[in-house]
């Protein structure tokens, strides 16, 4: 029965309309304003927009910086501007960090998104490690001010992405997970009452924390931390907010998938098994929950489907299979670990998800995904890597083109000086 339902519910997780929308309609007008309408070389125009937007981050007016960040986000979502990253990486990082330190809530949210996109585009290596090292303290400080839910959610997403890409050591990842956890469980002094985190902040924290958990070796984690995490996530299944319940359920499924809980002591296992029995009842109820007043049917169906998958996994060990079409190829997940990663990356990239899945080599490696080669206007199929090779100033094609143009200029200068030149030297 389980297998049959899995096949029937092999999620054709085609992108919803809101997944493929651009980041913001204002980004279009801002980009058009700086690009004009007649650019022959689209790539050059887009890099010119990024250059001008980066310059605008030095402006004093906050609204100007916000518009510039929107344009940068659009540029990194619709393209993978590797040459821009090579040339302007440090400037972009530090200006975005300045926005996080000194900007409005809106500017902080936009800068956080931009830094995450910078890390995803740069991929693993020295640049992403530098992003993590430089950004972790400003982000931690900004998270202490919980005045705006969208700002906190964006900071959490940013911390998750830069650690996912640039975190090499388990200690680094664990530190970032603890920073996230303290957003909803702050360490307070005596007689200090913490403000309750809002549902969007709780959902963002659990989602970000879960992404980093997918990179950890469950057998190395402290059993007491497992118990604390499972207990807290179980309480979230009772919350009124549906998005909180869903991310909490997926996080619990992930813990039971990677936790190696059978290796714990008998006492710890007994305690966790008791928690699991409670969670099974909660999950079973949520998988058949009737719609309440004002309940959106789509959201309710999403909850029921998610918790049916979780119930099937906890009872029978079957993980849900999902499939997303990316340019004619299917990206398939068969574990909770993969599903958590996919859901997070898809939500973070929004309108840039398809583009990045087609051309971002880091994401190809993460999801073991090989896209179809992209059809070049000339008719030849060219992959994202090959396109970057051709566009790179160091490519053989561009070097030859540069040499040719230089010789043409020399010829023109010689002719203007009255000299005759019949051709190039061998």
N, C-alpha and C positions, 0 to 999 in steps of 0.2 A: 504493500500500500504506500509506504514511504517513498520507494523508488518511483512508483507510478506518479505520485503527486509531484515529485521533483522534476520529472520529465515534463509533466503538464505545465508546471510553473517555472520552467526554465526561463527566467525573466528575460523577455525581449526588452532589455532596459534601454530602449531607444530614447534619445535625448528629448526631454520636454521642451516646449517652446521657450520657457524661461531659461533653460540651460544654454541655449544657443544665442540668446540676446547678447548684445555688446554690453560692456561694463556700464556705460552711461551714455544717454543720448547727448549730453553736453560735450562728451569727448569728440563726437563727430564734428560739431560746429567749431570747437577749439582747433581740431586738426585741420579742418578745411580752411579756417582763418589763416593758419600759418603756411599751409601747403599751396593754396590757390587751386586752380582747377585744371591747368594744362600741363602738369609735370610729365615728361616723357619717361623718365626713369623712376618707377614707383619706389624702388628700394632706396634710392638716393633721397627722394622726397620724404620718405618715412624717417630716415636717419636724420634728415635736416629738422624734421619736427621734434625728434627726440633731443637733438642738440639745443634747439631753441627752448624746449620745455625745461631742459636741465639748467640752462642759463636763467630761466624765469624763477627757479627755486632760490636764487640769490636775492630776489626782490623782497622789499620790506612788507608789501601789502599781502596779508594772509590769503585773500580771495584769489590773487594772482598765482600764488604758490599752489593753491588747491586746484585751479584749472590746469596748471602745468602737470601736477601729479595725475590728474585724470587722463591727460594726453599720454603721459608715460605709461600708465597702466594699459591704455588702449594699444599703444605701440608694442608692448611686450606680450599682449594677448593675441594680437592679430599677426604677429611675426615673432621670430626668434632672432633678435638683432645682435648676433655674435660679435660683429666688428665694433659696434657701439660699446658693448660690454668690455671688449679688449681695451678700447681707448679710454673710456670714461667710467670704468667700474668704481674706482675709489671716490671720484667726485660725486657720483650718484649715491653711493652708499652713505657718505658723510652728510650730504645735504638732506637725504631722507631721515637720517638719525637726528639731525638738527630739528627737522619738523616734528619728530616724535618727542624731543625734549622740550620744544618751545611752542608748538602749534596748537590750534584749536582741536577739539575732539574730532571734527571732520577731517582736518589735515592729518592728525595722527592716524586715523583709520586708513586714509588713502596712502600715506607713507608706508604703513605696515604692509599693505597689499603690494606696493611697488617693490619693497625689499624682498618679500616672498617670491615675486616673479623674477627678480634679479638672481636669486639663489637657484631657482628652478632652471633658468636659462643658462647660467654659468655651469651648473652641474657639479658633481663631486670634484674636490681638488682644493688647491690653495685659496681660491677666491671664496668658495662657500665656507671654508673653515674660517677665513678672515671675517666674513659676514657674521658668523655665529659668535666669534670672539668679541667683535666690536659691538654687536647689537644686544647681547644678552643683558648687560647691565641697564642700558636705557629702557629696554622693554620691561625689565623687572620693576624699575622705578615707576614707569608709566602705569603698570598694572595695579599699583598701590592706590591710585586714584580711581575709584569705581563709579564716577559720576555719570558715565555714558555707556550704555550697554553695547552699542555698535562699535564704539572705540575699543572696549575691552575684548569683544569678540574678534575684532581684526588683529589686535595685538597677540591674542592667543593663537590665531591661525598663522600669523607670521612666525611666532616662536616655534610652532610645530613644523612648518615648512623648512625653515633654515636649519633646524636640528635634524630633520629627516634627510636633508641633502648633505649638510656639512658636519654632522656629528659622527666622529670616528670612534670615540670611546664610550663604553657603557656608562662610565661615571658622568660624562657630559650629558648624555641623554637622560639619565636618572635625575640629575640636577634640574634639568629643564622640566621634567615631569613633576618634580616637587614644587617648582615655581608655579606651575599651572594649578596644582592641587591646592596651593595656599590661596588662590583667588577665591575659592569657595570655603576653605578651611584656614583662615588667616591665623597666624600666631599673634596673639594679643597679650598685652600686659594686663595686670590686675585691674578690675573695675572698668574694663573697656568692653563695650557691647558692639559687636560687628553688625553692620547692615546686612540684611539678607540678600544674597545674590539673586538677580532676576532670572527667570527661565531661559532667556536667550544666552545669558552669560554661563549658566550651568550647562546648557546644551553645547555651547562652544568649547567649554573646558573639557567636557567628557570626550567630545569629538577629537580635539587636539591631543589630549592625553592618550586616547586609543590609538591614534596614528603612530605615536612614538612607541607605544607598547608593542606594535607589530614588528619593531626592529630589535626587541629585547629577547634574550634567552630566558624563558620563564623559569627554568630550573635554577637560575642563579639568584632569583629574587627572594627576599626575606618572606617566610611564610606569614609572619604577622602583617606584612604590608598587603598580602593577598587577602587576608581575612578582613582588614580594614576597608580595602577597596570593594570587595564583594558585599560587605554589609552596607556601605554607603550607596552603592549602585542599586542594591535591593530596595532601599528607601525611595530612590528616585522613580522606581516603577509605580509608586503610589501617588506621584505628583499629578496635578491636573493637566499640566502642559503635555500635549501629545509628543512634540518633538523631543522633549526631555526623556519621556518614557522610551522612545524608540532608540535614541543613542545609548541610553543606559542598558537596554536589552542587548544591543549589539556588542557593547563593551563586555558585558557578562559572558556572552557566547565566546568572545575572543579570549577572555581569561580562561574559560574551561577548555578551550582548544589548545592554547600554548602553555598553560600553567604547569604541566607535569605534576599535577596535584597528588598523584598517587605516590610520589616520592617524599611527601611530607611525613612527619611523625604521625603515629597512630592518633594522638590527641588532637593534632591540627586537622588531620583528615576527618575525624569524627565531627569536629566543629564545622568544617566546611561542608560536609555532607548534610548536616542539619540545615545550613544556609541554603544549600542547593534544593532541598526538599521544599523549603519555603518559596524559593524562586520559581520552582516548577509550577506551584499553584498560582503564583502571580502571573506567570507567562501564559498558563492555560486560560486564565480568565481574560487576559488582554487579547488573546487570539480569537475570542468569540464575543468581545464586548459589543453591546448594542449601542447604536448612535444616540447620544444625548441631544438635548435641545441646542440648536445652533451648531451642531457638529457637521463639519464639511465631509461629504461622502468620500471624496478622494483621499483625504487624510485618514479617515477611519479605515478604509480599505487598505491603505498603506500600512497602518498599524497592525491590522489583522494579519496581513500577509507576512510582515516581518516577524511577528510573534509566533505564527505557525511554523515558520522556518526555524526559529529559535527552539521551539518546543520539540520539533522533530530532531534537532541536533542534540538537545539535552537528553532526550529519551532513547534515540536510536543511533546517534553518532553521524547522521547524514548532514552534510553541509549544503547550503543552497548553491545552485549553479546560476550564474548570471552571464548574459552576453550583451555586449554593446557593439554596434556597427560603427567602424571607423573607416570611412572611405572605401567601403567594399570588403574590408576584412573584419573579422569578429574578434573582439577582445573578451576573453572568457575568464571568469573567476570560479574557483572550486573550493575555496576555503574562506573562513571568516576573516582571516588576516588579509587576504587579497581584496575582499569585499569592502572592508573598512578603509583600506588604502584607496581603492577606486572611488568610493563615495566621497571621501575627503578631497581628493585631487580634483574630481569633477566639480564639486561645489566651490572649491577655491578658484579654479580657473574660469568657471562660468563660460562665457562666450569664447574663450581661448582654448577650451578643452580639446576640441577636434584638431585644431592647428598644432597644439603641443603634442598630442598623441601621434600625429603624423610625422613630426619632425624632431621631437625632443628625445635624444638618445638615452638620457638618464631614465625617462619614463618607459622607453622601450625595454630597458634592462629591468626596471622594477616589475613590470607586468609581463615580461617575457613575450613582448608583442613585436611583430614585424609587419609594418604597414606596407600596403601596395605602393610601388614607386609612383611618384606624381607625374602626370602627363605634362610635359614641357610644351609651350606654345609651338615650338618647331616640330613637334611630333615625337621626339625622343622621350623616353621615360627617364626621369632624373629623380633620384632620391634626395631627401633633405640634406644628407651629408655631401652628396655630389654637388648640389646647388651651392652649398657654402664654399666648397672647394673652388668652384668657378667664380664665385663672387669675391673670394678672398683676394686682397691685393698681392698675396704671395703665390697665387696659382699660376701655372704655366701659361694659361690662356691670357690672364691679365698682364703678366710680364711681357708676353709677346705683343699684346696690344699697346702697352706703354712704350716699348721700344719702337714700334712702328710709328706711333704718334710723335715721338721725339725726333725720329729721323725726318718725318714730314715737316716738322717745325724747322729743323735745320735746313732742309731743302728750301723752304719758303724764305728763310732769312738770307740764304745764299743768293737766291734769285733777286730778292729786293736789293741786295748789295751789288748786283750786276754780274754775279758769277754764274757759270753754267754748270749744272750737275746733272748727269744723265741717269744716275741710279745709285744704289747703295753698294758699298764695298762688301766683298764676300767676307 
